[in-house]
Amino acid sequence: MEIIESIDNLQVQDPPGEDFSSADLEWVKFGTAERCDDVALIPYDRVDAFIIGECSCVECPTRFHIERGRKRARGSLKQYKNDEYLEYRMYWCSFGPENYGEGGSILPSRRYRLNTRNRAAIPQSMRGCTCHFVVKRLYARPSLALLIYNDRRHVNKSGFICHGPLDKDAIGPGAKNIPYVCSEVQQQTMSMIYLGIPEENVLEKHIEGIERYGGSDGKVKSLACQYVQKLGMIIKRSTHELDLDDQASVRLWVERNKKSIFFYRDSSETEPFILGVQTEWQLQQMTRFGHRSVVAVDSTFGIKKLKYPLCTLLVFDSRQHALPVAWIITRSVAKADVSKWMKSLLDRVHSVDPGWKANGFLIDDAAAEIEPIREIFSCPVLFSLWRVRRSWLRHIVKKCTNVEVQREMFKRLGQIVYNIWGGADLAVSLEELSLDFVDQTSFMQYFKDSWVPKIEMWLTTMRTLPLGSQESSGAIEAYHVKLKTKLYDDSHLGSLQRVDWLVHKLTTELHSSYWLDRYADESDSFLNVKEEYVASTSWHRALQIPEDSVSFNRDPLFARVVSQKDRCVNRVVWNPGSEFAHCDCEWSLQGNLCKHVIKVNMTCGNLDSQKSSMSFQSLKNILMDLWKKPVDDSVGLDISMAWTRQMLDQVEKLVRLSKCDDISLVVKDMPLKWVAKKHRTTCGRQLSSVITSPSRTKNNRKNSSAAKKSRKRKRVSRLR
């Protein structure tokens, strides 16, 4: 917009109607390039109509008080500019400029008298609003008033809406009459609104939650209806763009949500951008499900589409579903940067539970830094095959049209991975693969460009690290698919390059979805949500397939799985018993680990003729390496045997615990372990072998009777 330096040519505006606001005027920039304000020229007798219109704003209803004012007598100036005032008044929103809220400030005492007639209702409602404008009655033209709007937005110094229906923290004078809404009910209502559940159902569940903490009457239901409507309006009108500049918008979000940030570093010429997000609920889930369990990572989501890749830390809940407990947005994978945010995250967890410890860390990228994990989390590092399997299968299906070629190619790639313990020459295997599928130019070109330069690194990682199971792979993949569905919606494709949009999406829709899933499962409510949540992983869907629905064919070797929806449909699984089995169902052809493959591999695991899974072979090789006798070192042999025996005992207990239906049968066989001496209690009589003198016996009786009377007096005093 062009900046003007004189108001002589400014057009006088007189909007029709009884009242009008700033939205009805055309504003121009007046001043210099360094400092300019929005100005408009109106008749002086219509100033009150403008103030009334500004107070009636739907989004931020308020009143304006005179913060500052000055007057001049006519004829007092011999020389004057065209914008000199005859009367000067600064009108400020009555929710400012002081801030009596959390973290607010109070202005120093003024030397002049304040006009308090139009202030806010109570001082505690002042929230530091910066909205204010100036009305100048022009000295040269007293019939006109120059409006100078310094700040038209009803925001505080941090740039956030601080009052009105769009303010999440707004508290009105009738707050004491509103029924109690605990954080659980509030989060439940917000989650349902974010997930698009109809308002009638949201209101019904909200009232049920309120009734758990108090009675219900017509007034409570009316206030609950207003609460749900207001919350829905806030959520619908909320936006991720706190500022037009993405970097500034992220800074504002971080400043407002400090409780949900465990690490933040803005980008500079020498340091990359890092943002670590973890809500209070995610922190609770990490301390609950991550302690003495495995922490997994989905490390490189959106590396091509998003501005910064998204890394997600996951824990496995009571149903072994992957639950996101932290999000890290950064492009840096340097050891120093990874160590910083990992250390901050662990310090945050230890501030809640000092004894928290992870038993394992499951990674999915062979290029990931392992040393920071071992140094900070002090736990073993495992490797998951789900990303390799998904990438290969998706590109095979996409670039090869022949189904038989797809099966054979996927099987050959699986054999290359299985040969990491067989000692086969990798170069020879890759050469044979390229010769056998020379006609599949599209896929082979992709494989040579994307995987051949780094496949040795990936296979070495698979050979040296323990491999994760198919259940964990399916759980991580289920989270990855859900995240992809939420973020890559067609309506948001234009926002993928904004970090503030990504943070807003994660902390609202995705967070609410997982919160509602866990709440539905634990409270046994929202049965439709619970059923969908339980069946969200391929592993749990595979458990619903009966054993008699799986049959095997010997020559050629494949398996048939009868569909549970339509018994006339059979799914064919080639290369059964392998992590690289190929199924012809739609879910598998999208690159996912389907329930048919998992069910067939479960069945093959019970057959002696079938080879074991890669995760079990990895465990067997680790145990064999521990068992091997060190050269000329008998003490080393003892240590190896002790470690091997300890690991075998733990594995046996875990297998027994997972297969047993009654946990009491397992617990009663465990050895008794005293936690502390003060928890021990003694009961029963004294040993008959202890001989005491008569005098000592009398003293003991007196002391015991005195102690009983003392205890009785204490109990009576407590009752009083």
Disulfide bonds with the S-S distance in Angstrom:
none
